[in-house]
Amino acid sequence: MNHHRTLAVLAAAALLACRAGGAPQAAAAEKPAAAGTPKPAAPSAPAAAPKVADPRTEALVRWMDDYFPYGAGEMKIDALDAVQVPGWRLYRVSKSFAGDQRANDQAFVLTDDGGKSAIVGDLFLDEARLKTPKPIAGEADIDALRELLARFLRGRFKVSFDPSLDRRSFKGVKVQHDTGYGAYEIGGFVSSGDGALLVLGRAWDRGKGFAEQRRAMIRLEGAPTQGPADATVTIVEYSDMQCPFCKKRAGDLDALVARLGKELTIRRVSKAFPISDHAWAFRAASAGHCFNETRKGLYFSWKSNVFGRQETLSVGELDTFALDFAVANGISEEAFRSCYLQGAAVTKVLGDLAEGFAVRVRSTPTYFVDGVPISWFADGLMEEYLRKTYLKGAGLPLPGADPPKAAAAAKAAGTK
């Protein structure tokens, strides 16, 4: 397999991982040699020269570890030098989690030669154009990349150039992804010299950690919030009201906040991230915005009521339920209809979607604890992180936790 083909396979694996929420399947191990007549021993090969560590690569691995969700795991980095972009070097970085493989993730990273910034995201490669490079002259030059992008994004979308995002050797692009209620923007970059490479993602400052940059990107003002503004910790949740796992984790977080109430003050911020496959999720999010604008706390009552009927709701039933809920809470039918699925309510949901994609929300629910992503697959993971980070490990190991994993968590928190 040549270098170009290898990179194309890696890119395809990234798309499958993002859509399915898991890591690509590992290659099968080599079969052992068949037993038979002993053969003469092969001459001893000279000892391989010790591998010299690359400080730049080691620094990139340390920096990227915070890009992925919290948890112990193995980081792996591969330089993909088959693709040459002047002023940049391309890597694939992945993390395999020791505790739960469902959290496994990977991303493609382009680092600039000065070490000041990096473009991180999902990669799409036009292999034919890589073999026969041609500078981008117009939007028709990225038609093949549009076709690849259609395998990643469900529904309709439009790609256009955005000069405000231009960087050395890259043309900035914006993808307008249609939800059926309006479109939200996704940023990206196309290699301008050959038009072969599209990275759907954003540029990050190598001089700052990801948590700090995410905190600056996540807008808290106007979002549905519970808990004091001066709380010790802020948990931002990107959720879909039609998502069964979101319903489960919402209840789990309610219980966890109550359980830790005397030890840790927590502010919860709710963001809408309706999945395109869910027929009424966007409508429920729009109604939630209307209720949040009407009275503090009403959003969370609405969300709880929707979760209570989640399994039986249809689009029509959701519309009726939302109107009944509004009237029952003192909102006139006229006032609710003037908000529901109208300008500001739709804009708010689309804004949450764009923001979520930018900070790498790819499934629901996704949590950020003061900017740190938490893939809350394992039941005790959120509590473990909060206790380790904010309570100096008090209460660890958690009851019923796997002993080796619990001991490692306690040791990392500075406890025995």
JOCORKA-V412762 format. One record per pair of residues at least 12 apart in sequence whose ideal C-beta (glycine too) atoms are under 6 Angstrom apart, sorted by the first residue. I is the first residue (numbers start at 1). J is the second residue. D is the distance in whole Angstrom. If there is no record, write none. Layout:
I,J,D
I,J,D
This chain:
3,82,3
4,82,6
4,127,6
4,130,6
7,80,6
7,82,5
7,125,6
8,125,6
8,127,5
10,92,6
11,123,5
11,125,5
14,122,6
14,123,6
15,151,6
15,152,5
18,122,6
18,362,6
21,363,5
23,104,4
57,77,6
61,75,5
61,77,5
64,93,5
66,209,6
66,210,5
67,210,5
68,95,4
68,105,5
69,103,5
69,373,4
69,374,6
69,375,4
70,372,6
70,374,5
70,385,5
71,97,5
71,99,6
72,98,5
73,95,5
73,96,5
73,97,4
73,98,5
74,96,5
75,95,5
76,94,5
77,91,6
77,93,5
78,92,5
79,91,6
80,92,6
85,169,5
85,191,5
86,169,5
87,112,6
87,113,5
87,168,5
87,169,5
88,110,4
88,112,6
89,111,6
90,110,5
91,109,5
92,108,6
93,107,6
93,109,5
94,106,4
99,378,6
99,405,6
100,377,5
100,378,5
102,377,5
103,375,4
103,377,6
107,120,5
108,123,4
115,206,6
116,206,6
117,203,5
117,206,6
118,204,5
118,206,6
119,189,6
119,199,5
119,203,5
120,201,5
120,204,6
121,199,5
121,200,5
121,201,2
122,200,5
123,199,6
124,145,5
124,148,4
124,149,6
124,198,4
125,197,6
126,144,4
126,145,5
126,196,5
129,194,6
129,195,5
129,196,4
130,196,4
133,194,3
135,193,6
136,192,5
136,195,5
141,195,5
142,190,6
145,198,5
146,159,6
153,177,6
154,276,5
155,178,6
155,276,5
156,178,4
157,175,5
157,177,5
158,176,4
159,173,6
159,175,5
161,173,6
162,174,4
169,192,6
170,189,4
170,192,6
171,190,5
171,192,5
173,188,5
173,190,6
174,187,6
179,282,6
181,282,5
181,346,5
182,346,5
182,350,5
184,350,4
184,353,4
184,354,4
185,354,5
186,357,5
187,202,5
188,200,4
202,358,6
211,371,3
211,372,5
214,359,5
214,371,4
215,371,4
217,359,6
218,236,6
220,269,6
223,269,5
224,270,4
224,292,5
224,299,4
225,269,5
226,268,5
227,266,5
227,267,4
227,268,6
228,265,6
231,265,4
231,266,6
231,267,4
232,264,6
232,265,5
232,390,6
233,266,5
233,370,6
233,390,6
234,267,5
234,370,6
235,268,5
235,367,6
235,369,5
236,269,5
236,368,5
237,270,6
237,365,6
237,367,5
238,271,5
238,273,4
238,356,5
238,361,5
238,366,5
239,364,6
239,365,5
240,273,6
240,274,5
240,275,5
240,281,5
240,364,4
241,281,6
241,284,4
241,306,5
242,278,4
242,281,4
243,364,5
246,364,5
246,365,5
247,307,4
247,310,6
249,365,5
249,376,6
256,383,6
263,391,6
264,390,6
271,352,5
272,285,4
272,349,5
272,352,4
273,356,5
273,361,6
273,364,5
279,315,5
280,315,5
280,318,4
283,318,6
284,306,5
284,318,6
285,349,5
286,341,5
286,345,4
286,349,6
287,322,4
287,340,6
288,302,6
289,345,4
289,348,5
290,339,4
290,340,6
290,345,5
294,331,6
380,398,5
380,401,6
384,409,5
388,413,4
393,410,6
393,413,3
393,414,6
393,415,4
396,409,6
396,410,4
396,413,6
397,410,5
